């Protein structure tokens, strides 16, 4: 201070020593303020006046005002070298003897322990005496003593480390230090202080040191990895190297990490900021000096420093923790992939076979359709040509004999009946394919239906030189619910096939019989011939549409290959079945079995 400021300050201190009355200090304080002293000296004068005024206030109000002052002048040092916040806290603890500790006072005490001054142990002793009757608060004071001892140890260590890692006042490195029976990680960063000489202020650079025990550093990295939610297989682990030293992380199985598989380097980067207070001239000067430093920026009233040299470097590594487990998982994956590949290949093979079979089926169907068209054309063209020729001969009078004319008329009637049967089969087949075929079920006498059908087909059989014989029936009348016209068509188709495939002079037997055994009585209509027979492997295929045995060019019998398919559809619609009994050289027996109500 200047000589005038020093004289005013001495007068204020003398008045304070003489009397603690606020009235005695008001005048000397005002005189000192008029000399325009430095901000820190003004803060010291304000504290003297506040301490005198607090003596006249209730204890709670006095404590709150003292703590407000401590928070406002947190970084101001008194002429004795003790921070003003510490002196204000000591005065608040003294006044707390009257009202007991408050929550705000306790928070201020914890803040003091976090950044301790030389009087911190004395303040904890005073706090211990204040809460001697409260076990919980006494335990808290003891915990603060432990924290204070750790902070003081760190302070001593930081004071020793401050002599290293500096180049022109700027930090250049971070350190691992062995001290006090443990290992410490020291972060060195640039700091600045404001000094006043002869009314002028200047900025001084120095190295700030923060020391952390290795256990705290390891716990911090472990919590960071946990909060990051990093999920790794059991055979991998994470390790960290901080400034060249490994950091232990919790291991899943307690085994040390193995080979390094991948790693990445990172840098601890946190924007360090300082709030400016425009009301203090000295701090404005400090702000101006800081802003003048390269690499600093200003956002609003905050100064932030990036690319500070004190930010530690660390490396995260992914290591192989369990080689055997990795190989086991790999083998399991290979087995699963092998099964998937085999299943895919099998599916592809099945698909190929199914596609090939569908292609072959479609090819056969196309061939059968072509044969069907050829057969229908042949079946229609031959009788129509014969009927036309005979009709023209009769019309032109080329057949004058009455017996020959009756023979012609008989032949025309037979051909027309065959054409009608063929066309009826084709129409029924078309309705069946389109799903429009409907059956009208009504009470029908199957015995009478069989007799009528045999009599209807006798002329056709006689024309072919085949004897059509009706077997003896079990009952003259057999009543059931059926579509008589459709069943007659099915029976006609069976008799037509039997006659066509029977040699001349052979007999085709038609009959009806009852099946009374068991719980399901049935009626059976059968047609038996002595033709060439059907191989057992063809018993199912002969009911397929358009299917006929042998080549179309070698076929000696008439037909288009839809008669038996129509028969099967009719029988299925009546909830019955068609039974085939045949073998090559032994003839054939087709039986229509229909359910019969009791």
LUMKOLKE-207630 format. One record per atom (N, C-alpha, C): residue in three letters; z, y, x. Coordinates in steps of 0.1 Angstrom, whole numbers, plus 5000, padded with zeros to 4 digits. Layout:
! LUMKOLKE-207630
alaZYX;...
! end
This chain:
! LUMKOLKE-207630
unk500049885008;unk500050005000;unk500050125009;unk499750245003;unk499750375010;unk501250415011;unk501550515020;unk502850565021;unk503450615008;unk502650684999;unk503150734987;unk503450614977;unk502550514977;unk502750394969;unk504050324973;unk504250314987;unk505350244992;unk506650314988;unk506650444989;unk507950524985;unk508250494970;unk507150504962;unk507450484947;unk507950334945;unk507350244952;unk507750104950;unk509250084955;unk509650144966;unk511050134971;unk511950194961;unk511550314954;unk512450374944;unk512650284932;unk511550214928;unk511650124917;unk512550004920;unk512349944932;unk513249834936;unk514749874937;unk515050004942;unk516350054942;unk516950064928;unk516150124919;unk516650134905;unk516949994899;unk516049894902;unk516249764897;unk517549704902;unk517849724915;unk519049664921;unk520249734916;unk520149864913;unk521349944908;unk521649904894;unk520749894885;unk521049864871;unk519849794865;unk520049694856;unk519049614850;unk518649674836;unk519149794833;unk518849864820;unk517449904819;unk516749884808;unk515349924807;unk515150074808;unk516150154803;unk516050294804;unk516050344818;unk516850284827;unk516850324841;unk515550284849;unk514850184844;unk513650144851;unk512350214845;unk512450274834;unk511250334827;unk510650444836;unk511450534841;unk510950644849;unk510350604862;unk511150524870;unk510550474883;unk509250394881;unk509150314870;unk507950234868;unk506750324865;unk507050434857;unk505950524854;unk505450594866;unk506450634874;unk506050704887;unk505250614896;unk505650494897;unk504850394905;unk503450374900;unk503350364887;unk501950344881;unk501050464884;unk501650584885;unk500850704887;unk500250714901;unk500750634910;unk500150624923;unk498950534925;unk498550474914;unk497450384913;unk497550274924;unk498550194923;unk498750084932;unk497749964929;unk497649864938;unk496849754936;unk497349674923;unk496349594917;unk496749524905;unk497949434906;unk498049364918;unk499149274920;unk500549354920;unk500549464926;unk501749544927;unk502149594913;unk501049634905;unk501349674891;unk501949564883;unk501449444885;unk502049324878;unk503449304882;unk503849324894;unk505149304899;unk506149404892;unk505649534891;unk506449634884;unk506549604869;unk505549554863;unk505649514849;unk506649404847;unk506749314857;unk507649204855;unk509149254856;unk509349344865;unk510749404866;unk511149464853;unk510249544847;unk510549604834;unk510749504823;unk509949394823;unk510049294813;unk511349214814;unk511749184826;unk512949114829;unk514149194824;unk514149324826;unk515249414821;unk515249424806;unk514049434799;unk513949434785;unk514349304778;unk514049194785;unk514349064779;unk515849044777;unk516649114785;unk518149094784;unk518649144770;unk517849234764;unk518349294751;unk517749214739;unk516849124742;unk516249044731;unk516948914728;unk516748864716;unk517248724713;unk516548624723;unk517248514725;unk516848424736;unk515448364733;unk515148334720;unk513848274717;unk512748374719;unk512948504715;unk511948604717;unk511748634732;unk512848634739;unk512748664753;unk511948554760;unk512248434757;unk511448324763;unk510048334760;unk509648364748;unk508248374744;unk507548484752;unk508148604753;unk507548714760;unk507448684775;unk508448614781;unk508348584795;unk507248484798;unk507048384788;unk505948284790;unk504648344788;unk504548444778;unk503248514777;unk502848594789;unk503848654796;unk503548724808;unk503148624819;unk503748504820;unk503448404830;unk502048364828;unk501648344815;unk500248304813;unk499248404816;unk499548534815;unk498648644817;unk498448674832;unk499548654840;unk499448674854;unk499748544861;unk498848454858;unk499048314864;unk498848314879;unk497948404885;unk497548394899;unk498048504907;unk499048584902;unk499548704909;unk500748654917;unk500848704930;unk501948664939;unk502848784940;unk504148764940;unk505148874942;unk505248904957;unk506049014960;unk506149054974;unk506948944982;unk507648854976;unk508348754983;unk507448624985;unk506248634980;unk505248514982;unk505448414971;unk506248434961;unk506448344950;unk505548394938;unk504748304931;unk503948344920;unk504848404909;unk504348514902;unk505048574891;unk505348474880;unk504348384878;unk504548284867;unk505748204869;unk506048164882;unk507248094886;unk508548174883;unk508548304887;unk509648384885;unk509948404870;unk508848414862;unk508948434847;unk509548304841;unk509048184846;unk509548064841;unk511048044844;unk511448084857;unk512848074861;unk513748154851;unk513248284848;unk514048364839;unk514148304825;unk512948244821;unk512948174808;unk513948054807;unk514047984818;unk514947864819;unk516447924818;unk516648034825;unk518048094824;unk518448134810;unk517448194803;unk517748234789;unk517848114780;unk517248004783;unk517247884775;unk518647814775;unk519547864783;unk520947814783;unk521547844769;unk521147954763;unk521748004751;unk521147924738;unk519847894739;unk519247834727;unk518647694729;unk518747644741;unk518147514744;unk516647524747;unk516147414752;unk514647414756;unk513747414744;unk512747484745;unk511647494734;unk510447414739;unk509647384729;unk508347304733;unk507447384742;unk507347514740;unk506547594748;unk507047604762;unk508447614764;unk509047614777;unk508747484784;unk508847374777;unk508647244784;unk507147234789;unk506247284781;unk504847284785;unk504647364798;unk505247484798;unk505147564810;unk505747504822;unk506847424820;unk507447354831;unk506547244837;unk505847174828;unk504947074832;unk503747134839;unk503247244835;unk502247314842;unk502647364856;unk503847404857;unk504447444870;unk504447324880;unk504847204875;unk504847084883;unk503447044887;unk502447064879;unk501047034882;unk500547114893;unk500947244894;unk500547334905;unk501847394911;unk502547314919;unk503947354922;unk503947474932;unk505047544931;unk505347644941;unk506647604949;unk507047684958;unk508247654966;unk509547634957;unk509547704946;unk510747704937;unk510647594927;unk509647504927;unk509547404917;unk510647304917;unk511247264929;unk512347174928;unk513647244922;unk513847374925;unk514947444919;unk514847454904;unk513547474899;unk513347484885;unk513647344878;unk513247234884;unk513547104878;unk515047074878;unk515747124888;unk517247104888;unk517847184877;unk517347304875;unk517847384864;unk517547314850;unk516347264849;unk515947194837;unk516747074834;unk517046994845;unk517946874844;unk519346914839;unk519847024844;unk521247064839;unk521147104824;unk519947164821;unk519847214807;unk519747104797;unk519146984800;unk519046874791;unk519846754795;unk520946784801;unk521846674806;unk522346584794;unk522446644783;unk522946564771;unk521846494763;unk520646504767;unk519446444760;unk518846344769;unk519046214767;unk518546104775;unk516946114776;unk516346134765;unk514846134765;unk514246244774;unk514846364772;unk514346474780;unk514746464795;unk515946404797;unk516346384811;unk515346284818;unk514946184811;unk513946094816;unk512646164819;unk512246254811;unk511046334813;unk511246424826;unk512346474828;unk512646554840;unk512546474852;unk513046344852;unk512946254863;unk511446224866;unk510646204855;unk509246174857;unk508546294864;unk508946414860;unk508446534866;unk508746544881;unk509946494884;unk510346504898;unk509446404907;unk509146284901;unk508246194908;unk506846254910;unk506346324899;unk505046384900;unk505146504910;unk506246574910;unk506346684919;unk506346634934;unk507046524936;unk507046474950;unk505646434954;unk504846374944;unk503446334948;unk502646454950;unk502846564942;unk502046684944;unk502346754957;unk503646754961;unk504046814974;unk503446734985;unk503446604984;unk502846524994;unk501346554995;unk500646564984;unk499246604984;unk499046734990;unk499946824987;unk499846964993;unk499946965008;unk500946885013;unk501046875028;unk499846805034;unk499246705027;unk498046645032;unk496846735032;unk496746815021;unk495646905019;unk495747015030;unk497047055033;unk497147155044;unk496647105057;unk496846975060;unk496446915072;unk494846905072;unk494346865060;unk492846835060;unk492146975060;unk492747085056;unk492047205055;unk491547255069;unk492047195079;unk491647235093;unk490347165097;unk489847065089;unk488646995092;unk487547025082;unk486346985085;unk485246995075;unk484847135072;unk485047235081;unk484647375078;unk483647425088;unk482747495083;unk481647565091;unk481447705086;unk482047805093;unk481947945088;unk482647955075;unk483747885073;unk484447895060;unk483947815049;unk482847745050;unk482247665039;unk482447515042;unk482847445031;unk483147305033;unk481847225036;unk481947125044;unk480747045048;unk480846895045;unk482046845042;unk482246705040;unk483346675031;unk483546535028;unk484746485021;unk485346375030;unk486546345028;unk487246255037;unk488046155030;unk488146035037;unk489145935034;unk490245945044;unk491545955040;unk492645975049;unk493745875047;unk494245825057;unk495445735056;unk496745815059;unk497545825049;unk498745915051;unk499845855041;unk501045865045;unk502245835036;unk502045695030;unk501645595039;unk501545455036;unk500545425025;unk499545505023;unk498445475014;unk497245555018;unk496145525011;unk494845585015;unk494545685004;unk494045805009;unk493745915000;unk492245955002;unk491745994990;unk490346054990;unk490446204988;unk489946284998;unk490146424998;unk488746484995;unk488746564985;unk487546644981;unk487646784986;unk486746824995;unk486746955001;unk485747044994;unk486147164989;unk485247254982;unk485547394987;unk484547474985;unk484647614989;unk485547694979;unk486347784984;unk487247864976;unk487248004982;unk487748104974;unk487648244978;unk489048314975;unk489448404983;unk490648474980;unk490348624982;unk491148704974;unk491048854974;unk492148914982;unk491848994992;unk492949055000;unk492749204999;unk493849275001;unk493849425000;unk494449485013;unk493749575019;unk494249635031;unk493949785030;unk495049865031;unk494850015031;unk494050065019;unk494350005007;unk493650044995;unk492249984993;unk491849895002;unk490549835001;unk490749684999;unk489849624991;unk489849474989;unk488749414996;unk488849285000;unk487849205006;unk488049055002;unk486948985003;unk486848844999;unk486948755011;unk487848655011;unk487948565023;unk487648425018;unk486748355025;unk486348215022;unk487348125029;unk487648015022;unk488447915028;unk488147775021;unk488647675027;unk488347535021;unk489547495013;unk489247465000;unk490247404991;unk490147254991;unk491247194992;unk491347044993;unk492146984981;unk491546884975;unk492146814964;unk492246664969;unk493446614969;unk493646474974;unk494046384963;unk493446264962;unk493646164952;unk493946034958;unk495045964954;unk495345824959;unk494145734956;unk493945634964;unk492845534962;unk493045464948;unk494245434944;unk494445374931;unk493945454920;unk494145584921;unk493645674910;unk492145684910;unk491545684922;unk490045684922;unk489545554916;unk490145444920;unk489645314915;unk489845304900;unk490945354895;unk491145354880;unk490145444873;unk489745554879;unk488845644873;unk487445584872;unk487045514883;unk485745444883;unk485745334873;unk486845254872;unk486945144863;unk486845194848;unk487545304845;unk487445354832;unk486045414828;unk485345474838;unk484045524836;unk483045414833;unk483145294841;unk482345184838;unk482545124824;unk483845114821;unk484245064807;unk483645154796;unk483845284797;unk483445374787;unk481945384786;unk481245354797;unk479745354797;unk479145244789;unk479945134787;unk479545024779;unk478444944786;unk478544934799;unk477644854807;unk477844704804;unk476744634799;unk476844494796;unk476044414806;unk476644324813;unk475944244823;unk476244094821;unk475344004824;unk475643864823;unk476843824832;unk477443714829;unk478643674836;unk478443654851;unk477243624855;unk476943594869;unk476643724877;unk476643844871;unk476543974878;unk477844044878;unk478044134888;unk479144224888;unk478744354894;unk479644454892;unk479344594896;unk480344634907;unk479844694918;unk480644744928;unk480244884931;unk481244964936;unk481045104939;unk481445134953;unk480645214960;unk480945274973;unk481045424972;unk482145474976;unk482445624976;unk482545674990;unk481545754994;unk481545815007;unk481745705018;unk481045595016;unk481045485026;unk482145385025;unk483045395015;unk484145305013;unk484045235000;unk484245105000;unk484145024987;unk485345054978;unk484945064965;unk485945094955;unk486144964947;unk487344914946;unk487644784939;unk487544814924;unk486744724917;unk486744724902;unk487244594897;unk487744584885;unk488244464879;unk487144354879;unk487444234885;unk486444124885;unk486644034873;unk485543974868;unk485743884856;unk486443754860;unk486143704871;unk486743574875;unk487643584887;unk487943704892;unk488743724904;unk488043694917;unk486743654917;unk486043624929;unk485443754935;unk485343764948;unk484643874954;unk483143874950;unk482543994950;unk481144014946;unk480343954958;unk479143904954;unk478243844964;unk477143934969;unk475943884970;unk474843964976;unk474444084966;unk473944184973;unk473544304965;unk472144274960;unk471944294947;unk470644274940;unk469944404938;unk470744514935;unk470144644932;unk471244744934;unk470744864937;unk471744974939;unk471045114937;unk471845204933;unk471445344931;unk472445444935;unk472045554941;unk472945654946;unk473145764936;unk474345824935;unk474645924925;unk475446034932;unk475646144925;unk476446254931;unk477346314920;unk478646324924;unk479546384914;unk479246534913;unk478746574901;unk478346704899;unk478946764886;unk479846854887;unk480446924876;unk480447074878;unk479947144869;unk479847294871;unk481247354871;unk481547414882;unk482847484884;unk482647624879;unk483447674870;unk483347804864;unk484647884866;unk484448024865;unk485648114866;unk485448224856;unk486348234847;unk486348344837;unk486648474843;unk485848574841;unk486048714846;unk486848794836;unk487748874841;unk488548964833;unk488149104837;unk487449174828;unk486949314831;unk488049414832;unk489249384827;unk490349484827;unk490949504841;unk490649414850;unk491249424864;unk490249464874;unk490449574881;unk489449624890;unk489249524902;unk490349474906;unk490249384918;unk489449254915;unk489549204902;unk488849084898;unk487349114896;unk487049244892;unk485649284891;unk485049284905;unk485749324914;unk485249324928;unk485049184933;unk485949094929;unk485848954933;unk484548894927;unk484348924914;unk483148874907;unk481948924913;unk481949054917;unk480749114924;unk480449044937;unk481449014944;unk481348944957;unk480848804955;unk481348734944;unk480848594942;unk479448594937;unk479048684929;unk477748694924;unk476748714935;unk477248784946;unk476348814957;unk476048684965;unk476848584963;unk476648454971;unk475348384967;unk474548334976;unk473348264972;unk473748134964;unk472848094954;unk473047974947;unk473947994935;unk474548114932;unk475348134921;unk474548204910;unk474948174897;unk474348234885;unk475348284876;unk475048364867;unk475948424857;unk475448394843;unk476248344834;unk475948314820;unk476948384812;unk476648494806;unk477648574799;unk478648624808;unk479948584807;unk480948624816;unk481548514824;unk480748404825;unk481148294833;unk480248284846;unk480948254857;unk480248234870;unk480248084873;unk479048024874;unk478947884877;unk478347864891;unk478847764898;unk478347734911;unk477747594911;unk476447584915;unk475747454916;unk475447424930;unk475147294933;unk474847254946;unk475947274956;unk477147264952;unk478347284961;unk478347164970;unk478647194983;unk478647084993;unk479846984992;unk480847024984;unk481946934982;unk481846824972;unk480646814966;unk480446704956;unk480246574963;unk481146474960;unk481046344968;unk479846264963;unk479346184973;unk478246094970;unk478845954968;unk478345874958;unk478745744956;unk477545654952;unk477645524954;unk476645434952;unk477145324943;unk476345294932;unk476645174923;unk475745064927;unk476344944928;unk475544824932;unk475744714922;unk474644644919;unk474744524911;unk474644404921;unk475744324920;unk475844214929;unk475844074921;unk475443974929;unk475443834924;unk476843774926;unk477543764915;unk478943724915;unk479043574915;unk478143504908;unk478343354906;unk476943294907;unk476543244919;unk475243194921;unk475043064913;unk476042974912;unk475842854905;unk475642874890;unk476442974885;unk476243004871;unk474843064868;unk474343144877;unk473043194875;unk471943084875;unk472142994884;unk471142874884;unk471242794872;unk472542774867;unk472742694855;unk472042764843;unk472242904842;unk471642974831;unk470042974832;unk469642974845;unk468142974847;unk467542834843;unk468342734846;unk467842594842;unk467842584827;unk468842644821;unk468942634806;unk467742714800;unk467442824805;unk466342904800;unk465042834803;unk464842774814;unk463642694817;unk463542574807;unk464642514804;unk464642404794;unk464242454780;unk464742564776;unk464442624763;unk462942664763;unk462542734774;unk461142774774;unk460242654774;unk460642544781;unk459842424781;unk459742364767;unk460842364760;unk460742314746;unk459842394738;unk460042534739;unk459142624731;unk457642594735;unk457342584748;unk455942564751;unk455442424746;unk456342324747;unk455942194741;unk455742204726;unk456642274720;unk456542284705;unk455242364701;unk454942464709;unk453742544707;unk452542464709;unk452542384720;unk451342294722;unk451242194711;unk452342134707;unk452342034696;unk451842094683;unk452242214680;unk451842284668;unk450342314669;unk449842354681;unk448442384683;unk447642254681;unk448142144686;unk447442014685;unk447441974670;unk448541984663;unk448641954649;unk447642044641;unk447642174645;unk446742264638;unk445242224640;unk444942184653;unk443642144656;unk443242024648;unk444141924648;unk443841794641;unk443641824626;unk444541914621;unk444441944606;unk443142014603;unk442742114612;unk441542184610;unk440342084611;unk440441994621;unk439341894623;unk439141804611;unk440341764606;unk440341674594;unk439741754582;unk440241874580;unk439741954569;unk438241984571;unk437742004583;unk436342014585;unk435541894581;unk436141774586;unk435441654583;unk435541624568;unk436641654561;unk436741634547;unk435741724540;unk435641854544;unk434641944538;unk433241894540;unk433041834552;unk431641784555;unk431341664546;unk432341574545;unk432041464536;unk431841504521;unk432641604517;unk432541654504;unk431141714502;unk430741794512;unk429341854511;unk428341744510;unk428541634518;unk427541524517;unk427541454504;unk428741434499;unk428841374486;unk428241454474;unk428441594476;unk427841684466;unk426341674466;unk425841664479;unk424341644480;unk423841514474;unk424641404477;unk424341284470;unk424441284455;unk425441364451;unk425641374436;unk424441444430;unk423941554436;unk422741624431;unk421541534431;unk421441454442;unk420241364443;unk420341254432;unk421641204431;unk421741094421;unk421541144407;unk422041264403;unk421841314390;unk420341344387;unk419741394397;unk418241424396;unk417541294393;unk417841184401;unk417241054399;unk417640994386;unk418841004382;unk419340944369;unk418641014357;unk418441144358;unk417841214347;unk416241204347;unk415741204359;unk414241214360;unk413641074355;unk414240964359;unk413640834356;unk413540804341;unk414740814334;unk414640784319;unk413840894312;unk413941014316;unk413141114309;unk411641094310;unk411241054322;unk409841014324;unk409440894316;unk410340794316;unk409940674308;unk409940714293;unk410840784288;unk410840824274;unk409640904270;unk409241004279;unk408141084277;unk406841004277;unk406740904286;unk405540824286;unk405340744274;unk406540674269;unk406440594257;unk406140674245;unk406740794244;unk406540884233;unk405140924232;unk404440954244;unk403041004244;unk402140884239;unk402440764244;unk401640644240;unk401740624225;unk402940634219;unk403140624205;unk402340734197;unk402440854203;unk401840964196;unk400340954196;unk399740904207;unk398240894208;unk397740764201;unk398640684196;unk398240554189;unk397740444199;unk398240454211;unk397840354221;unk398640224218;unk399640224210;unk400440104207;unk400340074192;unk399240004188;unk399039974174;unk399939864168;unk400339774176;unk401139664171;unk402539704167;unk402939664155;unk404339704150;unk405439644159;unk405339514164;unk406439464172;unk406539544185;unk405339584191;unk405439664203;unk406039794201;unk405639854189;unk406239984186;unk407739984184;unk408239874178;unk409739864176;unk410339844190;unk409639774199;unk410239754213;unk410239894220;unk409239974218;unk409240104224;unk410340194218;unk410440184205;unk411540274199;unk412940224204;unk413140094205;unk414340044210;unk414640094224;unk413640094232;unk413840134246;unk414140284247;unk413440364238;unk413740504238;unk415140534234;unk415640454224;unk417040474219;unk418040444231;unk417740334238;unk418640294249;unk418640394260;unk417540454263;unk417440554274;unk418140684270;unk417940714257;unk418640834252;unk420140814252;unk420640694248;unk422040664249;unk422640674263;unk421840624272;unk422240634286;unk422340774291;unk421340854287;unk421340994291;unk422441064285;unk422741034272;unk423941104266;unk425241074273;unk425440944277;unk426640904284;unk426740974298;unk425540984305;unk425541054318;unk425941194316;unk425241264306;unk425541404304;unk426941434300;unk427441344292;unk428841354287;unk429841344299;unk429541254308;unk430441234320;unk430341364329;unk429141414330;unk428941544339;unk429741654332;unk429641674319;unk430241784312;unk431841764313;unk432241644311;unk433741624313;unk434241644327;unk433441604337;unk433741634351;unk433841784353;unk432941854348;unk432942004350;unk434142064343;unk434542014331;unk435742074325;unk436942034333;unk437041914338;unk438141874346;unk438241964359;unk437141984366;unk437142064378;unk437642204375;unk437242264363;unk437642404359;unk438942404352;unk439642294350;unk440942294343;unk440842324328;unk439642304322;unk439542334308;unk439442214299;unk439642094305;unk439641974298;unk440941954290;unk440841944277;unk441941924268;unk441841794260;unk442941734258;unk443041604250;unk443841624238;unk443341564227;unk443941574214;unk444641434211;unk445941434213;unk446641304211;unk447041284196;unk446641174191;unk446941144177;unk447040984176;unk447640944165;unk447840794163;unk446440724164;unk446340634173;unk445040564174;unk445340414175;unk444340334170;unk444440184170;unk443540144182;unk444240104193;unk443540064206;unk442739934204;unk443239844196;unk442539724193;unk441239744187;unk441239824176;unk439939864169;unk439039934179;unk439640034187;unk438840104196;unk438140014206;unk438839914211;unk438239824221;unk437139744214;unk437339694202;unk436339614195;unk435039704193;unk435239824189;unk434139914186;unk433339944199;unk434039964210;unk433339994222;unk432539874227;unk433139754226;unk432439634231;unk431139614222;unk431239634209;unk430039624201;unk429039734204;unk429439854208;unk428539954212;unk427839924225;unk428439854234;unk427839834247;unk427139694248;unk427139614237;unk426539484238;unk425039494240;unk424339594233;unk422839604235;unk422539634249;unk423339724255;unk423039764269;unk423239644279;unk424339564276;unk424539454284;unk423439344283;unk423039324270;unk421939234268;unk420639274275;unk420439404275;unk419239454282;unk419239424297;unk420439424303;unk420639394317;unk420739244320;unk420739164309;unk420839024311;unk422338974313;unk423239054309;unk424639024311;unk425338994298;unk426238904297;unk426938864285;unk428238944285;unk428439024274;unk429639104272;unk430539034262;unk431738994267;unk432638904258;unk433938974256;unk434438974243;unk435739034240;unk436738924240;unk437738934248;unk438838834249;unk439638834237;unk440438724234;unk441338724223;unk442438824225;unk442838884214;unk443838994215;unk445238934210;unk446338994216;unk447638954212;unk447939004198;unk447439114194;unk447739164181;unk446439234175;unk446239214162;unk445039274156;unk445039424156;unk446239484156;unk446439624155;unk447439674165;unk447039764174;unk447939824184;unk447939974183;unk448940034177;unk449040174175;unk449740254186;unk449140364190;unk449840454200;unk449240594199;unk449940694205;unk449440824206;unk448440844217;unk447240874214;unk446140884224;unk445040964219;unk444141004228;unk442841074224;unk441840964224;unk441540904212;unk440640794211;unk439340814217;unk438740924215;unk437340954221;unk437340944236;unk438441004242;unk438541004257;unk438740864262;unk439640784255;unk439840654260;unk438640564258;unk437840584248;unk436640514246;unk435640544257;unk435540674261;unk434640714272;unk435140644285;unk436440644288;unk436940574300;unk436540424299;unk436640364288;unk436340214286;unk434840194288;unk434040284283;unk432540274284;unk432240284299;unk432840374306;unk432540394320;unk432840264328;unk433940204325;unk434340074332;unk433339964328;unk433039954315;unk432039844311;unk430639874317;unk430240004318;unk428940034324;unk428939994339;unk430040024346;unk430039984360;unk430039834362;unk430739764353;unk430839614354;unk429439554351;unk428739604341;unk427439554338;unk426439584349;unk426439704354;unk425539744365;unk425739654377;unk426939614381;unk427139544393;unk427239394391;unk426939344379;unk427039194376;unk425639144377;unk425439024383;unk424038964383;unk423738914369;unk422438894367;unk421938844354;unk422538704351;unk422938684339;unk423438564334;unk424938554336;unk425638654342;unk427038654344;unk427738714331;unk429038704330;unk429738744319;unk430738854323;unk430838964315;unk431739064316;unk432839054305;unk434039044309;unk435139024299;unk435939154297;unk436139184284;unk436839304280;unk437939254270;unk439239304273;unk440339264264;unk441439364264;unk442439334256;unk443639424255;unk444839334253;unk445939364260;unk447139284260;unk448339374261;unk449439314256;unk450639394256;unk451539344267;unk452339444273;unk453339414283;unk454639454277;unk455439344274;unk456739374267;unk457939354276;unk457739304288;unk458839284297;unk459339414303;unk460639424306;unk461239544312;unk461639644301;unk462039764306;unk462439874297;unk461239964293;unk460039944299;unk458840024296;unk457739944291;unk457639914278;unk456539844272;unk455239924274;unk454139844276;unk452839914278;unk451739834272;unk450539894271;unk449339824266;unk448339834277;unk447639724279;unk446639714290;unk445339684285;unk444339764288;unk442939744285;unk442239704298;unk441539594299;unk441039544311;unk439539514310;unk438839524321;unk437339494322;unk437239414334;unk436739284333;unk436539204345;unk435139154346;unk434639154359;unk433239114361;unk433239014373;unk432038964375;unk431838864386;unk430838924396;unk431039054399;unk430139124408;unk430439094423;unk429939184432;unk430139154446;unk431539194451;unk432339264443;unk433739294447;unk433839424455;unk435039464457;unk435239594464;unk436239564475;unk436039604488;unk437039584498;unk438339654495;unk439439594500;unk440739654497;unk440939794502;unk440239824514;unk440439964519;unk439740064511;unk438840024501;unk438140114493;unk438740134479;unk439840064476;unk440340074462;unk440840214458;unk441240294468;unk441740424464;unk440540524465;unk439640504474;unk438540604476;unk437540594464;unk437340484457;unk436340474447;unk436640574435;unk437940624435;unk438240714424;unk438040864428;unk437640884441;unk437341014445;unk436041064439;unk435841184437;unk434641244431;unk433541234441;unk432341194436;unk431041184443;unk431041064452;unk432140984453;unk432140874463;unk431540754457;unk430540694465;unk429940564462;unk429840474474;unk429940344472;unk429840254484;unk428340254489;unk428140254502;unk426840244508;unk426040374508;unk424940374514;unk424040484515;unk423340514502;unk423040634500;unk422340674487;unk420940604487;unk420240594499;unk418940534499;unk418940384497;unk420040314500;unk420140174499;unk420740134486;unk421240234478;unk421940194466;unk420940134455;unk421340024450;unk420539954440;unk420939974426;unk422140024424;unk422640044411;unk422640194407;unk422540224395;unk422440364390;unk423840424390;unk423940554390;unk425240624390;unk425240744399;unk426240834397;unk426340954405;unk427640964411;unk428640874409;unk429840874416;unk430940954409;unk430840984396;unk431941064390;unk432540984378;unk432040864375;unk432540794364;unk433940744366;unk434340694377;unk435740644379;unk436640764381;unk436240874387;unk437040994387;unk437441044374;unk436441034364;unk436741074350;unk437740984344;unk437540854347;unk438440754341;unk439940774346;unk440040804359;unk441440824364;unk442040954358;unk441241054356;unk441841184351;unk442241154336;unk441441084329;unk441841054315;unk443140974314;unk443140874322;unk444340784322;unk445640864327;unk445440944337;unk446641024342;unk447041124331;unk446141174323;unk446541264312;unk447241194301;unk447141064300;unk447840984291;unk449140914297;unk449540964309;unk450640914317;unk450540774320;unk449340724322;unk449140584326;unk448640574340;unk448140454343;unk447640424356;unk446440334355;unk445540334366;unk444440244367;unk444740144378;unk444640014375;unk444939904385;unk443639844388;unk443439824401;unk442239764406;unk442639634413;unk441939524409;unk442139394415;unk440739344419;unk440439344432;unk439139314436;unk439139274451;unk438139194455;unk437939154469;unk436439114470;unk435939124482;unk434539094484;unk434238944480;unk433138934471;unk432738794467;unk433638734456;unk434638814450;unk435438754440;unk435438844427;unk434538934426;unk434439014414;unk435539124414;unk435639194402;unk436539304401;unk437139304387;unk438439344387;unk439139364374;unk439839494374;unk439339584365;unk439939724363;unk440839714351;unk442039764352;unk443039764341;unk443539904338;unk443439944326;unk444040074322;unk445440044315;unk446440084321;unk447840064316;unk448340184310;unk448640184297;unk449240304290;unk450540274285;unk451540374286;unk452840354280;unk452740334265;unk453640244260;unk453540214245;unk454940234240;unk455140314229;unk456440334223;unk456840204216;unk458240184217;unk458740054210;unk458540064196;
! end
